[in-house]
Amino acid sequence: MIGRLIFALLVVMFFVLQYKLWFDKGSIPRAHALENDLKDIRAKNDEMKRNNARLDADVKDLEKAGEAIEERARSELGMVKKGETLIQVKERATPQPAVPESPKK
């Protein structure tokens, strides 16, 4: 009699554990679903990291381009910032000697 009671208790415990394994919060299907969600999130994270790196490179290029534009405006257009004074030195043009044309045949 005691053997049958122990056997019945073990069977009940087996079914309770099976229930928890397949249908409870920490079940196997739930774990697989969470793993799939984690893969999706990591893929999105990687994509966002690449996008952030691209945007960071664009910002750096624009910062450098801003400096290049400013330098070009200063040298070619003579633009100055507030508080700066521009001094231009013009060189005298020396006349070039005329080169006689060679006779055409």
VMD Tcl script that draws the C-alpha trace (Angstrom):
set ca {
  {0.00 0.00 0.00}
  {2.76 2.44 0.89}
  {4.52 1.57 -2.37}
  {1.43 2.50 -4.37}
  {1.10 5.77 -2.45}
  {4.73 6.67 -3.14}
  {4.28 5.73 -6.81}
  {1.15 7.91 -7.07}
  {2.96 10.79 -5.39}
  {5.87 10.47 -7.83}
  {3.48 10.41 -10.81}
  {1.72 13.55 -9.55}
  {5.08 15.29 -9.03}
  {6.15 14.24 -12.54}
  {3.03 15.82 -14.07}
  {3.44 19.01 -12.03}
  {7.02 19.34 -13.22}
  {5.98 18.64 -16.81}
  {3.34 21.33 -16.56}
  {5.93 23.82 -15.32}
  {8.34 22.74 -18.04}
  {5.88 23.23 -20.90}
  {3.29 25.80 -19.79}
  {4.60 28.00 -16.96}
  {6.58 31.28 -17.10}
  {9.96 29.58 -17.45}
  {8.77 27.04 -19.99}
  {10.82 25.82 -22.94}
  {8.62 27.49 -25.61}
  {8.80 30.79 -23.70}
  {12.59 30.50 -23.51}
  {12.78 29.94 -27.29}
  {10.52 32.93 -27.91}
  {12.72 35.10 -25.69}
  {15.84 33.90 -27.53}
  {14.26 34.87 -30.85}
  {13.30 38.27 -29.46}
  {16.87 38.72 -28.23}
  {18.26 37.90 -31.71}
  {15.92 40.48 -33.26}
  {16.92 43.12 -30.72}
  {20.63 42.43 -31.26}
  {20.17 42.72 -35.04}
  {18.39 46.06 -34.60}
  {21.14 47.20 -32.22}
  {23.83 46.33 -34.76}
  {21.93 48.20 -37.48}
  {21.56 51.24 -35.21}
  {25.28 51.12 -34.32}
  {26.16 51.13 -38.03}
  {23.74 54.01 -38.58}
  {25.24 55.94 -35.65}
  {28.76 55.38 -37.00}
  {27.67 56.65 -40.42}
  {26.04 59.73 -38.87}
  {29.13 60.35 -36.73}
  {31.30 60.23 -39.86}
  {28.92 62.66 -41.59}
  {29.14 65.08 -38.66}
  {32.94 64.93 -38.70}
  {32.97 65.53 -42.46}
  {30.66 68.50 -42.05}
  {32.83 69.92 -39.28}
  {35.91 69.59 -41.50}
  {33.99 70.97 -44.47}
  {32.99 73.96 -42.37}
  {36.64 74.67 -41.64}
  {37.52 74.24 -45.31}
  {34.71 76.56 -46.39}
  {35.82 79.15 -43.84}
  {39.44 78.94 -45.02}
  {38.39 79.28 -48.66}
  {36.16 82.27 -47.84}
  {39.07 83.91 -46.03}
  {41.64 83.35 -48.76}
  {39.54 83.85 -51.91}
  {36.90 86.32 -50.77}
  {38.81 88.19 -48.09}
  {36.17 87.53 -45.44}
  {37.05 88.13 -41.80}
  {35.55 87.29 -38.43}
  {34.42 89.89 -35.94}
  {37.37 91.47 -34.22}
  {39.85 90.56 -36.94}
  {41.61 92.95 -39.25}
  {42.44 92.01 -42.82}
  {45.62 93.36 -44.31}
  {46.16 92.72 -48.01}
  {49.52 93.21 -49.68}
  {49.38 93.63 -53.41}
  {52.45 93.00 -55.49}
  {53.33 95.13 -58.45}
  {52.93 93.40 -61.73}
  {56.15 93.37 -63.73}
  {55.67 93.82 -67.46}
  {56.52 90.76 -69.50}
  {58.73 91.26 -72.55}
  {56.88 90.75 -75.79}
  {57.88 87.60 -77.60}
  {58.11 88.07 -81.37}
  {55.98 85.70 -83.37}
  {57.73 83.23 -85.56}
  {57.03 83.56 -89.28}
  {54.33 81.26 -90.57}
  {55.10 79.01 -93.47}
}
mol new
graphics top color blue
foreach p $ca { graphics top sphere $p radius 0.5 }
foreach p [lrange $ca 0 end-1] q [lrange $ca 1 end] { graphics top cylinder $p $q radius 0.2 }
display resetview
